[in-house]
Amino acid sequence: MADSAVDKRLGLQRVDMPTLFRLLTKLAILVVLAYAVMYALATFVTPRQTEIVVPIPPERLDRR
């Protein structure tokens, strides 16, 4: 890929990131985003508390 005119004037050379480093960088960004979403959900969303009653038939109770 050609360097830009500004880079040529400043004597800079474009250096591509290695493939593994690029992959690890993208994975790190995804992990940080997932953590931020989980933190936001845990912090800003309050669950609605309700009582749950589940009848258990007497046959399922183990009477020893």
N, C-alpha and C positions, 0 to 999 in steps of 0.2 A: 504494500500500500504506500502511496506517495506521501512524503512529508509535506506539511503546509508551508507556505512561504514564510510565515512568522517563525516557525521552528527552524527553517534553514537559515534565516538571518541571525537567530540567536545561537545557532550551532547545536541545537537540540536534535536528538535522534529518537525516533519512536521505538519503544521497547514493548513488545507484546507480552502479556502475562502468560506464564506456562499454563497448560490445560488443567493440571491438577490444582494449582492455586486458584484458578478461575472457578473450578467446581467447588472447592472448599469455601470460597468466598460466598458463592450463591447459596450453598447449604447453610452457612452461618447466618446469612440474612434471613433465610426462611425460618430458621430456628428462633431467631430474635423476634420476628413477626408473630410466630405462633405463640411464643411466651407472652408477648405484649397483648395479644387477643385474649389469652386465658386469664391474664392478670386483670384486664379490663372487665371481662365477664364476671370474675370473682369479686371485683371491687364494686362495680356500679350496678349490677343486677341483683335485686333481692328476691329470693324465692318466695312463692306464696305457700304458706304453711296451712295444711289441712289435716284432719284426722282421717285415717284409713282403717276401716274395720273389715277384716276378712274372716268370715265364719269357717271354722274347721269342723268337719263332721266327726262325731265321736269315734267312728271306726278308725280314723287316722291317728287317734291318740293311743300311745302305747301304754297300756295298763299292765304293769308287772306285779 
